[in-house]
Amino acid sequence: MRMTEVDVTLTDYAVTAECAYFTYLLIPARSPISQLAAGFIIFFLSIAVAATAGGTVHGFFADEKSFGHRLLWPFTLFCVGITAFAGIHISAALLFSSAVIRLIDIAGFLVFLAYTVVILFVQSDFRLAVLNYLPSLIFLASAFLIVQLRSGKSALLVGFLGICVMIAAAGAQQLKWALHSRFFNHNAVYHVLQALALWMIFIAAQESIRLEEYTR
């Protein structure tokens, strides 16, 4: 089977490899997984799965009428919704007590269910995914900044800037900003910027988990 969008597919798969590695590094060897660590693990793992499915669509099922497209594209958007939910949970875990975290998780899950219904039965448009995860990213950026101000840890500021890069990447993708219309289009640019942003967020994730362990 011939690959159709080589630049988009390969950069998507690169994001898969990056996030799979981050997920592996965040899984503790012995100690139980905390709520915060679990949130980051789901965050990166869901992005890895979404990038795999999305890259496969762009590379091998670009035809919207094909079975592969009809199966994998909604699944890709579903995984992006899980990422958004994980971001909400992480933000709550960084800032609030267990009781408040549960309430925020319930609200976030209800939003996730509504989003899932829309992408499965109404419209499977990536713009909906962007609109769904934008509030989650803003919440997470705010949480990183607040914890940075409290702790003085520069890694949290790196995470905040990573979120800013990710939002800028989504904006560039929606505006279809490309290095080359054929060889490196707007989706490939988005993936490269996303990879940079995710590395910055991972730095903040590691520091956040260390801070949580220190304050137990």
Stockholm file with secondary structure:
# STOCKHOLM 1.0

chainA/1-216         MRMTEVDVTLTDYAVTAECAYFTYLLIPARSPISQLAAGFIIFFLSIAVAATAGGTVHGFFADEKSFGHRLLWPFTLFCVGITAFAGIHISAALLFSSAVIRLIDIAGFLVFLAYTVVILFVQSDFRLAVLNYLPSLIFLASAFLIVQLRSGKSALLVGFLGICVMIAAAGAQQLKWALHSRFFNHNAVYHVLQALALWMIFIAAQESIRLEEYTR
#=GR chainA/1-216 SS CCCSCHHHHHHHHHHHHHHHHHHHHHSCSSSCCCHHHHHHHHHHHHHHHHHHHHHHHHHHCCSTTSHHHHHHHHHHHHHHHHHHHHHHHHHHHHHSCHHHHHHHHHHHHHHHHHHHHHHHHTCCCHHHHHHHHHHHHHHHHHHHHHHHHHHCCHHHHHHHHHHHHHHHHHHHHHTTCCSBTTTBCHHHHHHHHHHHHHHHHHHHHHHHHHHHHHHC
#=GC SS_cons         CCCSCHHHHHHHHHHHHHHHHHHHHHSCSSSCCCHHHHHHHHHHHHHHHHHHHHHHHHHHCCSTTSHHHHHHHHHHHHHHHHHHHHHHHHHHHHHSCHHHHHHHHHHHHHHHHHHHHHHHHTCCCHHHHHHHHHHHHHHHHHHHHHHHHHHCCHHHHHHHHHHHHHHHHHHHHHTTCCSBTTTBCHHHHHHHHHHHHHHHHHHHHHHHHHHHHHHC
//
